[in-house]
Every structure is written in structure tokens, then in C-alpha cells.
Amino acid sequence: MTTTTGAAVLGLLRLRPWTTYELAKQVQRSLGWFWPRAERKLYDEPKRLVADGLATAEKEMIGARPRTVYAVTPAGRRAVKRWLDEVPEPPTLEFEGMVKVFFADAGTVEQLRTTLTRIADTSAERLADLEHKLAEHHDGTAAFPERRELNLLALRFQLDHERTFGEWARWALAETASWETPTG
């Protein structure tokens, strides 16, 4: 049995061979929206998959620079298929802004409003990025067009998620507009 991160890396390796740098960038562009992982973890995971026989590592030279390209093995493909049968864990949320809101009574109402404004602004920025990705799927310039429908499912989830964050932050800003302290 592989971890979710391992299965995600194997899933990407099913699409094509990648270097760890390419894998990390692809995770940032795609999975990172809903499965964020530290870059160090993404550099270590392919090595673990090779050790488990789920991926291969081929050394190549690009000019004078060495690089390692990872590819999925048949056992890795089977591992992903088995993993798809497992019941997914409930979603978790890691949201530093909400932690700051939760403990806002340790500071000022201005700090609370600043946090809420940053949450709303970040949501707007992320929505713009996601809308750009959506446009790429509609104009045919997105990577992996054979996965278009699956990518659109994931994009719709993330768009709705970001809209909810922004709507909540704007509501909270309006709610706290007359507050004199962080507790109302």
C-alpha cells in the first residue's frame, strides 16, 4: 500500500516520465491546489517509490549536467489502481488565516480586519489563476488534453472552494466593520 502522496506521484508518472524538478512544478500547477506538499517531500518521494519497485530512475546528462528521470513501473500502475479502491480520508483544511482569526482576541481589531482583507485578496488572486487555467482548457492550450474532463472536475472544486473563502472573508469584514475590539 502506498501513501496518498506516493499515489499522486505515481499518478503523474503514469502521464509521462519526469525529473523530480518537473514533478515538483507539475504538483504546484495541478495537485498543489488541493494536495499541497513541501517541495522536499516531492523530491524524496520518487526515491522511495524506486526503492519500493513502483518507479524506475534513469540517469541522463543534459549537456554537462546530470539529471534523473523517473517513470512508473507496472507494479506502480497496479498500486495506483489498488489505491483508487481505498476509501478516501475526510478532507482536512490547513488555513493559517483562520488560525489568526480564531486567536484575534490576542491582538487588535485592525489586525483582525487586515487578516480578513488578506484572505479576501488572496482568494481573488487565486481565483484569477484558476480562471486562467479554466480558459486554457476551453481554448485547448492546457497540458494533457486527454485528461480535460478530469481536470475540469478538479478545477470546478477549487474554484468553488476559493469563492467560498473570498465570500466568507468579505462577509466577515462587513460583520466586523463596526467592531471596536476583536470580540465585537
C-alpha positions as CSV (number, residue, x, y, z in Angstrom):
1,M,0.0,0.0,0.0
2,T,1.3,3.5,-0.9
3,T,0.7,6.8,0.7
4,T,-1.6,9.4,-1.0
5,T,1.5,11.4,-1.9
6,G,3.1,8.3,-3.3
7,A,0.0,7.5,-5.3
8,A,-0.1,11.1,-6.5
9,V,3.5,11.0,-7.8
10,L,2.8,7.6,-9.4
11,G,-0.3,9.1,-11.0
12,L,1.8,11.8,-12.5
13,L,4.4,9.3,-13.6
14,R,1.6,7.4,-15.4
15,L,1.2,10.5,-17.7
16,R,4.9,10.6,-18.6
17,P,8.4,10.3,-17.1
18,W,9.5,13.3,-15.1
19,T,12.6,14.6,-13.2
20,T,12.0,15.5,-9.6
21,Y,12.1,19.2,-10.5
22,E,9.4,18.6,-13.2
23,L,7.3,16.6,-10.7
24,A,7.5,19.4,-8.1
25,K,6.5,22.0,-10.7
26,Q,3.6,19.8,-12.0
27,V,2.4,19.3,-8.5
28,Q,2.4,23.1,-7.9
29,R,0.4,23.6,-11.1
30,S,-2.1,20.9,-10.5
31,L,-2.3,18.9,-7.3
32,G,-0.9,21.6,-5.2
33,W,-4.2,23.4,-5.2
34,F,-5.8,20.6,-3.1
35,W,-2.9,18.4,-2.0
36,P,-0.1,20.8,-1.1
37,R,3.2,19.2,-0.1
38,A,6.5,20.5,0.9
39,E,8.9,20.6,-2.1
40,R,11.4,18.5,-0.1
41,K,8.8,15.8,0.2
42,L,8.3,15.8,-3.5
43,Y,12.0,15.4,-4.1
44,D,12.2,12.4,-1.7
45,E,9.0,10.5,-2.7
46,P,10.3,9.3,-6.1
47,K,13.4,7.8,-4.5
48,R,11.1,5.9,-2.0
49,L,8.9,4.7,-4.9
50,V,12.0,3.4,-6.7
51,A,13.1,1.6,-3.5
52,D,9.6,0.0,-3.3
53,G,9.8,-1.1,-7.0
54,L,7.0,1.2,-8.0
55,A,9.1,3.5,-10.2
56,T,12.4,3.5,-12.1
57,A,15.2,6.0,-12.1
58,E,17.3,6.6,-15.2
59,K,20.3,8.9,-15.1
60,E,20.8,11.2,-18.1
61,M,23.1,14.0,-19.0
62,I,21.8,17.3,-20.2
63,G,25.0,18.9,-21.5
64,A,27.4,18.6,-18.5
65,R,24.5,18.4,-16.0
66,P,23.3,15.1,-14.7
67,R,19.6,14.5,-14.1
68,T,17.4,11.6,-13.0
69,V,14.2,10.8,-14.9
70,Y,11.6,8.8,-13.1
71,A,9.0,6.5,-14.7
72,V,6.2,4.3,-13.3
73,T,6.6,0.5,-13.3
74,P,3.8,-2.0,-13.9
75,A,3.8,-2.6,-10.2
76,G,3.4,1.2,-9.7
77,R,0.4,1.2,-12.1
78,R,-1.2,-1.6,-10.1
79,A,-0.5,0.3,-6.9
80,V,-2.4,3.3,-8.1
81,K,-5.2,1.2,-9.3
82,R,-5.5,-0.5,-5.9
83,W,-5.2,2.9,-4.1
84,L,-8.2,4.1,-6.1
85,D,-10.3,1.4,-4.4
86,E,-9.4,2.7,-0.9
87,V,-12.0,4.8,0.9
88,P,-10.6,8.4,0.9
89,E,-10.0,10.1,4.2
90,P,-12.2,13.1,5.1
91,P,-10.9,16.4,3.9
92,T,-8.7,18.5,6.1
93,L,-8.1,22.2,6.0
94,E,-4.8,23.9,6.7
95,F,-5.6,27.6,6.8
96,E,-3.3,29.9,8.7
97,G,-5.6,32.9,8.3
98,M,-8.3,31.1,10.1
99,V,-6.0,30.3,13.0
100,K,-5.2,34.1,13.2
101,V,-9.0,34.9,13.2
102,F,-9.6,32.3,15.9
103,F,-7.0,33.9,18.1
104,A,-7.7,37.5,17.1
105,D,-8.6,38.5,20.7
106,A,-4.9,38.5,21.4
107,G,-4.5,41.5,19.1
108,T,-6.4,44.4,17.7
109,V,-9.5,44.7,15.6
110,E,-7.3,46.3,12.9
111,Q,-5.1,43.1,12.9
112,L,-8.3,41.0,12.5
113,R,-9.5,43.2,9.6
114,T,-6.1,43.1,8.0
115,T,-6.1,39.3,8.1
116,L,-9.6,39.2,6.7
117,T,-8.6,41.6,3.9
118,R,-5.6,39.4,3.1
119,I,-7.8,36.3,2.9
120,A,-10.2,38.1,0.5
121,D,-7.3,39.4,-1.6
122,T,-5.5,36.0,-1.8
123,S,-8.8,34.4,-2.7
124,A,-9.2,36.9,-5.6
125,E,-5.7,36.3,-6.8
126,R,-6.1,32.5,-6.7
127,L,-9.5,32.8,-8.5
128,A,-7.8,34.7,-11.3
129,D,-5.1,32.0,-11.6
130,L,-7.8,29.3,-11.6
131,E,-9.9,31.2,-14.2
132,H,-6.8,31.3,-16.4
133,K,-6.4,27.5,-16.1
134,L,-10.0,27.1,-16.9
135,A,-9.6,29.3,-20.0
136,E,-6.6,27.1,-21.1
137,H,-8.9,24.1,-21.0
138,H,-11.6,25.8,-23.1
139,D,-9.2,27.2,-25.7
140,G,-7.3,23.9,-26.0
141,T,-3.9,25.1,-24.7
142,A,-3.9,23.2,-21.4
143,A,-1.4,20.3,-20.9
144,F,-2.7,16.8,-21.1
145,P,-5.9,17.5,-23.2
146,E,-6.8,13.8,-22.9
147,R,-7.5,14.4,-19.2
148,R,-9.6,17.6,-19.8
149,E,-12.8,16.3,-18.2
150,L,-11.0,15.1,-15.0
151,N,-9.0,18.4,-14.9
152,L,-12.3,20.4,-15.2
153,L,-13.8,18.4,-12.3
154,A,-10.8,19.4,-10.1
155,L,-10.8,23.0,-11.3
156,R,-14.5,23.3,-10.5
157,F,-13.9,22.1,-7.0
158,Q,-11.0,24.5,-6.4
159,L,-12.9,27.5,-8.0
160,D,-15.9,26.9,-5.6
161,H,-13.5,26.4,-2.7
162,E,-11.7,29.7,-3.4
163,R,-15.0,31.5,-4.0
164,T,-16.2,30.3,-0.6
165,F,-13.1,31.7,1.1
166,G,-13.5,35.1,-0.6
167,E,-17.2,35.3,0.1
168,W,-16.6,34.4,3.8
169,A,-13.8,36.9,4.2
170,R,-15.9,39.7,2.6
171,W,-18.8,38.8,4.9
172,A,-16.6,38.7,7.9
173,L,-15.2,42.2,7.0
174,A,-18.7,43.6,6.8
175,E,-19.6,41.8,10.1
176,T,-16.6,43.3,11.9
177,A,-16.8,46.8,10.3
178,S,-18.4,48.3,13.4
179,W,-16.5,46.3,16.0
180,E,-14.3,48.2,18.4
181,T,-12.4,45.2,19.7
182,P,-11.6,41.8,18.2
183,T,-14.6,40.3,20.1
184,G,-17.2,42.8,18.9
